[in-house]
Amino acid sequence: MQDHEKHNGGQCAAPHCDHCSTDTGRRTPQRYCTPRCATRVRVASHRAQRDRS
């Protein structure tokens, strides 16, 4: 899974995504451009962990 460094905006943290993410001032900085990108990264991480077991 991606490291949890501060990400205040710029490029989406999802691999192979060229969209920009924006931090809308929430408590938790937004690392992804959409919830869909965030879910895609979480599912890929889960599947990789499951396959290693």
mmCIF file as Biopython writes it, N, C-alpha, C and O atoms, coordinates in Angstrom:
data_model
#
loop_
_atom_site.group_PDB
_atom_site.id
_atom_site.type_symbol
_atom_site.label_atom_id
_atom_site.label_alt_id
_atom_site.label_comp_id
_atom_site.label_asym_id
_atom_site.label_entity_id
_atom_site.label_seq_id
_atom_site.pdbx_PDB_ins_code
_atom_site.Cartn_x
_atom_site.Cartn_y
_atom_site.Cartn_z
_atom_site.occupancy
_atom_site.B_iso_or_equiv
_atom_site.auth_seq_id
_atom_site.auth_asym_id
_atom_site.pdbx_PDB_model_num
ATOM 1   N N  . MET A ? 1  ? 0.836   -1.174  0.000   1.0 0.0 1  A 1 
ATOM 2   C CA . MET A ? 1  ? 0.000   0.000   0.000   1.0 0.0 1  A 1 
ATOM 3   C C  . MET A ? 1  ? 0.886   1.245   0.000   1.0 0.0 1  A 1 
ATOM 4   O O  . MET A ? 1  ? 2.043   1.193   0.418   1.0 0.0 1  A 1 
ATOM 5   N N  . GLN A ? 2  ? 0.346   2.336   -0.461  1.0 0.0 2  A 1 
ATOM 6   C CA . GLN A ? 2  ? 1.100   3.584   -0.521  1.0 0.0 2  A 1 
ATOM 7   C C  . GLN A ? 2  ? 1.474   4.054   0.881   1.0 0.0 2  A 1 
ATOM 8   O O  . GLN A ? 2  ? 0.741   3.814   1.840   1.0 0.0 2  A 1 
ATOM 9   N N  . ASP A ? 3  ? 2.615   4.722   0.993   1.0 0.0 3  A 1 
ATOM 10  C CA . ASP A ? 3  ? 2.974   5.288   2.287   1.0 0.0 3  A 1 
ATOM 11  C C  . ASP A ? 3  ? 2.060   6.479   2.576   1.0 0.0 3  A 1 
ATOM 12  O O  . ASP A ? 3  ? 1.504   7.089   1.663   1.0 0.0 3  A 1 
ATOM 13  N N  . HIS A ? 4  ? 1.919   6.792   3.842   1.0 0.0 4  A 1 
ATOM 14  C CA . HIS A ? 4  ? 0.958   7.809   4.275   1.0 0.0 4  A 1 
ATOM 15  C C  . HIS A ? 4  ? 1.622   9.152   4.513   1.0 0.0 4  A 1 
ATOM 16  O O  . HIS A ? 4  ? 1.455   9.748   5.577   1.0 0.0 4  A 1 
ATOM 17  N N  . GLU A ? 5  ? 2.360   9.623   3.551   1.0 0.0 5  A 1 
ATOM 18  C CA . GLU A ? 5  ? 2.976   10.940  3.683   1.0 0.0 5  A 1 
ATOM 19  C C  . GLU A ? 5  ? 1.954   12.022  3.363   1.0 0.0 5  A 1 
ATOM 20  O O  . GLU A ? 5  ? 0.948   11.760  2.703   1.0 0.0 5  A 1 
ATOM 21  N N  . LYS A ? 6  ? 2.211   13.216  3.825   1.0 0.0 6  A 1 
ATOM 22  C CA . LYS A ? 6  ? 1.293   14.325  3.596   1.0 0.0 6  A 1 
ATOM 23  C C  . LYS A ? 6  ? 1.208   14.625  2.102   1.0 0.0 6  A 1 
ATOM 24  O O  . LYS A ? 6  ? 2.219   14.685  1.403   1.0 0.0 6  A 1 
ATOM 25  N N  . HIS A ? 7  ? -0.014  14.809  1.637   1.0 0.0 7  A 1 
ATOM 26  C CA . HIS A ? 7  ? -0.258  15.030  0.210   1.0 0.0 7  A 1 
ATOM 27  C C  . HIS A ? 7  ? -1.339  16.101  0.112   1.0 0.0 7  A 1 
ATOM 28  O O  . HIS A ? 7  ? -2.521  15.782  0.235   1.0 0.0 7  A 1 
ATOM 29  N N  . ASN A ? 8  ? -0.972  17.349  -0.104  1.0 0.0 8  A 1 
ATOM 30  C CA . ASN A ? 8  ? -1.924  18.461  -0.087  1.0 0.0 8  A 1 
ATOM 31  C C  . ASN A ? 8  ? -2.528  18.784  -1.436  1.0 0.0 8  A 1 
ATOM 32  O O  . ASN A ? 8  ? -3.321  19.721  -1.537  1.0 0.0 8  A 1 
ATOM 33  N N  . GLY A ? 9  ? -2.200  18.079  -2.426  1.0 0.0 9  A 1 
ATOM 34  C CA . GLY A ? 9  ? -2.731  18.346  -3.749  1.0 0.0 9  A 1 
ATOM 35  C C  . GLY A ? 9  ? -1.705  17.983  -4.787  1.0 0.0 9  A 1 
ATOM 36  O O  . GLY A ? 9  ? -0.577  17.611  -4.466  1.0 0.0 9  A 1 
ATOM 37  N N  . GLY A ? 10 ? -2.099  18.091  -6.011  1.0 0.0 10 A 1 
ATOM 38  C CA . GLY A ? 10 ? -1.199  17.724  -7.092  1.0 0.0 10 A 1 
ATOM 39  C C  . GLY A ? 10 ? -1.709  16.479  -7.772  1.0 0.0 10 A 1 
ATOM 40  O O  . GLY A ? 10 ? -2.918  16.314  -7.930  1.0 0.0 10 A 1 
ATOM 41  N N  . GLN A ? 11 ? -0.823  15.606  -8.174  1.0 0.0 11 A 1 
ATOM 42  C CA . GLN A ? 11 ? -1.202  14.404  -8.892  1.0 0.0 11 A 1 
ATOM 43  C C  . GLN A ? 11 ? -1.785  13.356  -7.939  1.0 0.0 11 A 1 
ATOM 44  O O  . GLN A ? 11 ? -1.339  13.220  -6.799  1.0 0.0 11 A 1 
ATOM 45  N N  . CYS A ? 12 ? -2.765  12.638  -8.416  1.0 0.0 12 A 1 
ATOM 46  C CA . CYS A ? 12 ? -3.399  11.558  -7.667  1.0 0.0 12 A 1 
ATOM 47  C C  . CYS A ? 12 ? -2.336  10.530  -7.265  1.0 0.0 12 A 1 
ATOM 48  O O  . CYS A ? 12 ? -1.423  10.249  -8.042  1.0 0.0 12 A 1 
ATOM 49  N N  . ALA A ? 13 ? -2.450  9.966   -6.052  1.0 0.0 13 A 1 
ATOM 50  C CA . ALA A ? 13 ? -1.464  9.009   -5.546  1.0 0.0 13 A 1 
ATOM 51  C C  . ALA A ? 13 ? -1.652  7.606   -6.105  1.0 0.0 13 A 1 
ATOM 52  O O  . ALA A ? 13 ? -0.826  6.731   -5.847  1.0 0.0 13 A 1 
ATOM 53  N N  . ALA A ? 14 ? -2.717  7.371   -6.863  1.0 0.0 14 A 1 
ATOM 54  C CA . ALA A ? 14 ? -2.955  6.048   -7.447  1.0 0.0 14 A 1 
ATOM 55  C C  . ALA A ? 14 ? -2.022  5.814   -8.634  1.0 0.0 14 A 1 
ATOM 56  O O  . ALA A ? 14 ? -1.814  6.710   -9.453  1.0 0.0 14 A 1 
ATOM 57  N N  . PRO A ? 15 ? -1.460  4.600   -8.722  1.0 0.0 15 A 1 
ATOM 58  C CA . PRO A ? 15 ? -0.611  4.296   -9.870  1.0 0.0 15 A 1 
ATOM 59  C C  . PRO A ? 15 ? -1.413  4.378   -11.176 1.0 0.0 15 A 1 
ATOM 60  O O  . PRO A ? 15 ? -2.591  4.019   -11.200 1.0 0.0 15 A 1 
ATOM 61  N N  . HIS A ? 16 ? -0.808  4.829   -12.218 1.0 0.0 16 A 1 
ATOM 62  C CA . HIS A ? 16 ? -1.398  4.915   -13.560 1.0 0.0 16 A 1 
ATOM 63  C C  . HIS A ? 16 ? -2.552  5.910   -13.648 1.0 0.0 16 A 1 
ATOM 64  O O  . HIS A ? 16 ? -3.369  5.812   -14.565 1.0 0.0 16 A 1 
ATOM 65  N N  . CYS A ? 17 ? -2.643  6.862   -12.726 1.0 0.0 17 A 1 
ATOM 66  C CA . CYS A ? 17 ? -3.675  7.899   -12.797 1.0 0.0 17 A 1 
ATOM 67  C C  . CYS A ? 17 ? -2.981  9.241   -12.974 1.0 0.0 17 A 1 
ATOM 68  O O  . CYS A ? 17 ? -2.111  9.606   -12.184 1.0 0.0 17 A 1 
ATOM 69  N N  . ASP A ? 18 ? -3.362  9.965   -14.001 1.0 0.0 18 A 1 
ATOM 70  C CA . ASP A ? 18 ? -2.734  11.250  -14.299 1.0 0.0 18 A 1 
ATOM 71  C C  . ASP A ? 18 ? -3.580  12.442  -13.862 1.0 0.0 18 A 1 
ATOM 72  O O  . ASP A ? 18 ? -3.222  13.589  -14.129 1.0 0.0 18 A 1 
ATOM 73  N N  . HIS A ? 19 ? -4.700  12.174  -13.191 1.0 0.0 19 A 1 
ATOM 74  C CA . HIS A ? 19 ? -5.577  13.255  -12.765 1.0 0.0 19 A 1 
ATOM 75  C C  . HIS A ? 19 ? -4.999  13.997  -11.560 1.0 0.0 19 A 1 
ATOM 76  O O  . HIS A ? 19 ? -4.128  13.480  -10.860 1.0 0.0 19 A 1 
ATOM 77  N N  . CYS A ? 20 ? -5.482  15.189  -11.330 1.0 0.0 20 A 1 
ATOM 78  C CA . CYS A ? 20 ? -5.054  15.985  -10.188 1.0 0.0 20 A 1 
ATOM 79  C C  . CYS A ? 20 ? -5.983  15.750  -9.014  1.0 0.0 20 A 1 
ATOM 80  O O  . CYS A ? 20 ? -7.192  15.589  -9.180  1.0 0.0 20 A 1 
ATOM 81  N N  . SER A ? 21 ? -5.404  15.733  -7.832  1.0 0.0 21 A 1 
ATOM 82  C CA . SER A ? 21 ? -6.203  15.658  -6.614  1.0 0.0 21 A 1 
ATOM 83  C C  . SER A ? 21 ? -6.142  17.018  -5.943  1.0 0.0 21 A 1 
ATOM 84  O O  . SER A ? 21 ? -5.146  17.730  -6.063  1.0 0.0 21 A 1 
ATOM 85  N N  . THR A ? 22 ? -7.187  17.373  -5.250  1.0 0.0 22 A 1 
ATOM 86  C CA . THR A ? 22 ? -7.207  18.638  -4.527  1.0 0.0 22 A 1 
ATOM 87  C C  . THR A ? 22 ? -7.596  18.389  -3.087  1.0 0.0 22 A 1 
ATOM 88  O O  . THR A ? 22 ? -8.481  17.580  -2.809  1.0 0.0 22 A 1 
ATOM 89  N N  . ASP A ? 23 ? -6.951  19.066  -2.186  1.0 0.0 23 A 1 
ATOM 90  C CA . ASP A ? 23 ? -7.273  18.975  -0.770  1.0 0.0 23 A 1 
ATOM 91  C C  . ASP A ? 23 ? -8.330  20.032  -0.484  1.0 0.0 23 A 1 
ATOM 92  O O  . ASP A ? 23 ? -8.070  21.227  -0.628  1.0 0.0 23 A 1 
ATOM 93  N N  . THR A ? 24 ? -9.514  19.602  -0.083  1.0 0.0 24 A 1 
ATOM 94  C CA . THR A ? 24 ? -10.620 20.528  0.128   1.0 0.0 24 A 1 
ATOM 95  C C  . THR A ? 24 ? -10.695 21.040  1.560   1.0 0.0 24 A 1 
ATOM 96  O O  . THR A ? 24 ? -11.729 21.569  1.968   1.0 0.0 24 A 1 
ATOM 97  N N  . GLY A ? 25 ? -9.633  20.896  2.322   1.0 0.0 25 A 1 
ATOM 98  C CA . GLY A ? 25 ? -9.598  21.427  3.674   1.0 0.0 25 A 1 
ATOM 99  C C  . GLY A ? 25 ? -10.147 20.498  4.735   1.0 0.0 25 A 1 
ATOM 100 O O  . GLY A ? 25 ? -10.391 20.928  5.862   1.0 0.0 25 A 1 
ATOM 101 N N  . ARG A ? 26 ? -10.344 19.241  4.402   1.0 0.0 26 A 1 
ATOM 102 C CA . ARG A ? 26 ? -10.802 18.261  5.386   1.0 0.0 26 A 1 
ATOM 103 C C  . ARG A ? 26 ? -9.680  17.976  6.365   1.0 0.0 26 A 1 
ATOM 104 O O  . ARG A ? 26 ? -8.529  18.344  6.129   1.0 0.0 26 A 1 
ATOM 105 N N  . ARG A ? 27 ? -10.016 17.327  7.451   1.0 0.0 27 A 1 
ATOM 106 C CA . ARG A ? 27 ? -8.986  16.956  8.432   1.0 0.0 27 A 1 
ATOM 107 C C  . ARG A ? 27 ? -7.934  16.038  7.830   1.0 0.0 27 A 1 
ATOM 108 O O  . ARG A ? 27 ? -6.737  16.225  8.052   1.0 0.0 27 A 1 
ATOM 109 N N  . THR A ? 28 ? -8.379  15.054  7.075   1.0 0.0 28 A 1 
ATOM 110 C CA . THR A ? 28 ? -7.466  14.108  6.442   1.0 0.0 28 A 1 
ATOM 111 C C  . THR A ? 28 ? -7.129  14.599  5.037   1.0 0.0 28 A 1 
ATOM 112 O O  . THR A ? 28 ? -8.036  14.819  4.235   1.0 0.0 28 A 1 
ATOM 113 N N  . PRO A ? 29 ? -5.867  14.772  4.726   1.0 0.0 29 A 1 
ATOM 114 C CA . PRO A ? 29 ? -5.496  15.222  3.375   1.0 0.0 29 A 1 
ATOM 115 C C  . PRO A ? 29 ? -5.974  14.232  2.321   1.0 0.0 29 A 1 
ATOM 116 O O  . PRO A ? 29 ? -5.909  13.020  2.524   1.0 0.0 29 A 1 
ATOM 117 N N  . GLN A ? 30 ? -6.445  14.742  1.217   1.0 0.0 30 A 1 
ATOM 118 C CA . GLN A ? 30 ? -6.923  13.902  0.127   1.0 0.0 30 A 1 
ATOM 119 C C  . GLN A ? 30 ? -5.754  13.526  -0.769  1.0 0.0 30 A 1 
ATOM 120 O O  . GLN A ? 30 ? -5.067  14.396  -1.304  1.0 0.0 30 A 1 
ATOM 121 N N  . ARG A ? 31 ? -5.528  12.218  -0.931  1.0 0.0 31 A 1 
ATOM 122 C CA . ARG A ? 31 ? -4.409  11.739  -1.736  1.0 0.0 31 A 1 
ATOM 123 C C  . ARG A ? 31 ? -4.834  11.301  -3.129  1.0 0.0 31 A 1 
ATOM 124 O O  . ARG A ? 31 ? -4.000  11.182  -4.027  1.0 0.0 31 A 1 
ATOM 125 N N  . TYR A ? 32 ? -6.126  11.063  -3.312  1.0 0.0 32 A 1 
ATOM 126 C CA . TYR A ? 32 ? -6.634  10.531  -4.574  1.0 0.0 32 A 1 
ATOM 127 C C  . TYR A ? 32 ? -7.605  11.517  -5.202  1.0 0.0 32 A 1 
ATOM 128 O O  . TYR A ? 32 ? -8.220  12.327  -4.508  1.0 0.0 32 A 1 
ATOM 129 N N  . CYS A ? 33 ? -7.739  11.443  -6.524  1.0 0.0 33 A 1 
ATOM 130 C CA . CYS A ? 33 ? -8.619  12.368  -7.236  1.0 0.0 33 A 1 
ATOM 131 C C  . CYS A ? 33 ? -10.095 12.044  -7.007  1.0 0.0 33 A 1 
ATOM 132 O O  . CYS A ? 33 ? -10.935 12.944  -7.000  1.0 0.0 33 A 1 
ATOM 133 N N  . THR A ? 34 ? -10.413 10.759  -6.820  1.0 0.0 34 A 1 
ATOM 134 C CA . THR A ? 34 ? -11.795 10.341  -6.585  1.0 0.0 34 A 1 
ATOM 135 C C  . THR A ? 34 ? -11.811 9.153   -5.625  1.0 0.0 34 A 1 
ATOM 136 O O  . THR A ? 34 ? -10.791 8.486   -5.451  1.0 0.0 34 A 1 
ATOM 137 N N  . PRO A ? 35 ? -12.949 8.884   -5.007  1.0 0.0 35 A 1 
ATOM 138 C CA . PRO A ? 35 ? -13.055 7.674   -4.181  1.0 0.0 35 A 1 
ATOM 139 C C  . PRO A ? 35 ? -12.799 6.401   -4.993  1.0 0.0 35 A 1 
ATOM 140 O O  . PRO A ? 35 ? -12.327 5.403   -4.449  1.0 0.0 35 A 1 
ATOM 141 N N  . ARG A ? 36 ? -13.105 6.436   -6.274  1.0 0.0 36 A 1 
ATOM 142 C CA . ARG A ? 36 ? -12.868 5.265   -7.132  1.0 0.0 36 A 1 
ATOM 143 C C  . ARG A ? 36 ? -11.380 4.902   -7.175  1.0 0.0 36 A 1 
ATOM 144 O O  . ARG A ? 36 ? -11.030 3.725   -7.090  1.0 0.0 36 A 1 
ATOM 145 N N  . CYS A ? 37 ? -10.510 5.897   -7.306  1.0 0.0 37 A 1 
ATOM 146 C CA . CYS A ? 37 ? -9.061  5.630   -7.312  1.0 0.0 37 A 1 
ATOM 147 C C  . CYS A ? 37 ? -8.617  5.063   -5.963  1.0 0.0 37 A 1 
ATOM 148 O O  . CYS A ? 37 ? -7.823  4.122   -5.915  1.0 0.0 37 A 1 
ATOM 149 N N  . ALA A ? 38 ? -9.117  5.622   -4.886  1.0 0.0 38 A 1 
ATOM 150 C CA . ALA A ? 38 ? -8.757  5.146   -3.552  1.0 0.0 38 A 1 
ATOM 151 C C  . ALA A ? 38 ? -9.190  3.695   -3.373  1.0 0.0 38 A 1 
ATOM 152 O O  . ALA A ? 38 ? -8.436  2.886   -2.832  1.0 0.0 38 A 1 
ATOM 153 N N  . THR A ? 39 ? -10.380 3.367   -3.817  1.0 0.0 39 A 1 
ATOM 154 C CA . THR A ? 39 ? -10.885 1.995   -3.699  1.0 0.0 39 A 1 
ATOM 155 C C  . THR A ? 39 ? -10.051 1.043   -4.533  1.0 0.0 39 A 1 
ATOM 156 O O  . THR A ? 39 ? -9.737  -0.062  -4.090  1.0 0.0 39 A 1 
ATOM 157 N N  . ARG A ? 40 ? -9.690  1.463   -5.741  1.0 0.0 40 A 1 
ATOM 158 C CA . ARG A ? 40 ? -8.872  0.619   -6.613  1.0 0.0 40 A 1 
ATOM 159 C C  . ARG A ? 40 ? -7.543  0.266   -5.950  1.0 0.0 40 A 1 
ATOM 160 O O  . ARG A ? 40 ? -7.089  -0.875  -6.035  1.0 0.0 40 A 1 
ATOM 161 N N  . VAL A ? 41 ? -6.918  1.243   -5.290  1.0 0.0 41 A 1 
ATOM 162 C CA . VAL A ? 41 ? -5.640  1.011   -4.604  1.0 0.0 41 A 1 
ATOM 163 C C  . VAL A ? 41 ? -5.839  0.074   -3.409  1.0 0.0 41 A 1 
ATOM 164 O O  . VAL A ? 41 ? -5.031  -0.830  -3.192  1.0 0.0 41 A 1 
ATOM 165 N N  . ARG A ? 42 ? -6.910  0.283   -2.633  1.0 0.0 42 A 1 
ATOM 166 C CA . ARG A ? 42 ? -7.173  -0.581  -1.471  1.0 0.0 42 A 1 
ATOM 167 C C  . ARG A ? 42 ? -7.448  -2.014  -1.894  1.0 0.0 42 A 1 
ATOM 168 O O  . ARG A ? 42 ? -6.946  -2.947  -1.268  1.0 0.0 42 A 1 
ATOM 169 N N  . VAL A ? 43 ? -8.235  -2.205  -2.943  1.0 0.0 43 A 1 
ATOM 170 C CA . VAL A ? 43 ? -8.549  -3.553  -3.419  1.0 0.0 43 A 1 
ATOM 171 C C  . VAL A ? 43 ? -7.287  -4.249  -3.926  1.0 0.0 43 A 1 
ATOM 172 O O  . VAL A ? 43 ? -7.075  -5.427  -3.639  1.0 0.0 43 A 1 
ATOM 173 N N  . ALA A ? 44 ? -6.460  -3.543  -4.666  1.0 0.0 44 A 1 
ATOM 174 C CA . ALA A ? 44 ? -5.206  -4.127  -5.163  1.0 0.0 44 A 1 
ATOM 175 C C  . ALA A ? 44 ? -4.300  -4.528  -4.008  1.0 0.0 44 A 1 
ATOM 176 O O  . ALA A ? 44 ? -3.666  -5.582  -4.052  1.0 0.0 44 A 1 
ATOM 177 N N  . SER A ? 45 ? -4.236  -3.698  -2.980  1.0 0.0 45 A 1 
ATOM 178 C CA . SER A ? 45 ? -3.416  -4.014  -1.806  1.0 0.0 45 A 1 
ATOM 179 C C  . SER A ? 45 ? -3.953  -5.242  -1.082  1.0 0.0 45 A 1 
ATOM 180 O O  . SER A ? 45 ? -3.189  -6.123  -0.685  1.0 0.0 45 A 1 
ATOM 181 N N  . HIS A ? 46 ? -5.259  -5.294  -0.916  1.0 0.0 46 A 1 
ATOM 182 C CA . HIS A ? 46 ? -5.886  -6.436  -0.249  1.0 0.0 46 A 1 
ATOM 183 C C  . HIS A ? 46 ? -5.625  -7.727  -1.015  1.0 0.0 46 A 1 
ATOM 184 O O  . HIS A ? 46 ? -5.284  -8.750  -0.421  1.0 0.0 46 A 1 
ATOM 185 N N  . ARG A ? 47 ? -5.786  -7.678  -2.324  1.0 0.0 47 A 1 
ATOM 186 C CA . ARG A ? 47 ? -5.567  -8.884  -3.141  1.0 0.0 47 A 1 
ATOM 187 C C  . ARG A ? 47 ? -4.117  -9.333  -3.102  1.0 0.0 47 A 1 
ATOM 188 O O  . ARG A ? 47 ? -3.835  -10.531 -3.075  1.0 0.0 47 A 1 
ATOM 189 N N  . ALA A ? 48 ? -3.191  -8.374  -3.097  1.0 0.0 48 A 1 
ATOM 190 C CA . ALA A ? 48 ? -1.770  -8.722  -3.028  1.0 0.0 48 A 1 
ATOM 191 C C  . ALA A ? 48 ? -1.440  -9.380  -1.688  1.0 0.0 48 A 1 
ATOM 192 O O  . ALA A ? 48 ? -0.685  -10.351 -1.649  1.0 0.0 48 A 1 
ATOM 193 N N  . GLN A ? 49 ? -1.991  -8.869  -0.603  1.0 0.0 49 A 1 
ATOM 194 C CA . GLN A ? 49 ? -1.762  -9.464  0.717   1.0 0.0 49 A 1 
ATOM 195 C C  . GLN A ? 49 ? -2.380  -10.856 0.790   1.0 0.0 49 A 1 
ATOM 196 O O  . GLN A ? 49 ? -1.777  -11.780 1.334   1.0 0.0 49 A 1 
ATOM 197 N N  . ARG A ? 50 ? -3.571  -11.001 0.247   1.0 0.0 50 A 1 
ATOM 198 C CA . ARG A ? 50 ? -4.266  -12.300 0.259   1.0 0.0 50 A 1 
ATOM 199 C C  . ARG A ? 50 ? -3.481  -13.335 -0.528  1.0 0.0 50 A 1 
ATOM 200 O O  . ARG A ? 50 ? -3.379  -14.490 -0.113  1.0 0.0 50 A 1 
ATOM 201 N N  . ASP A ? 51 ? -2.921  -12.922 -1.672  1.0 0.0 51 A 1 
ATOM 202 C CA . ASP A ? 51 ? -2.176  -13.853 -2.519  1.0 0.0 51 A 1 
ATOM 203 C C  . ASP A ? 51 ? -0.852  -14.267 -1.899  1.0 0.0 51 A 1 
ATOM 204 O O  . ASP A ? 51 ? -0.336  -15.341 -2.207  1.0 0.0 51 A 1 
ATOM 205 N N  . ARG A ? 52 ? -0.297  -13.433 -1.032  1.0 0.0 52 A 1 
ATOM 206 C CA . ARG A ? 52 ? 0.967   -13.776 -0.354  1.0 0.0 52 A 1 
ATOM 207 C C  . ARG A ? 52 ? 0.760   -14.807 0.748   1.0 0.0 52 A 1 
ATOM 208 O O  . ARG A ? 52 ? 1.697   -15.516 1.118   1.0 0.0 52 A 1 
ATOM 209 N N  . SER A ? 53 ? -0.451  -14.896 1.270   1.0 0.0 53 A 1 
ATOM 210 C CA . SER A ? 53 ? -0.730  -15.818 2.383   1.0 0.0 53 A 1 
ATOM 211 C C  . SER A ? 53 ? -0.901  -17.240 1.925   1.0 0.0 53 A 1 
ATOM 212 O O  . SER A ? 53 ? -1.139  -18.128 2.743   1.0 0.0 53 A 1 
#
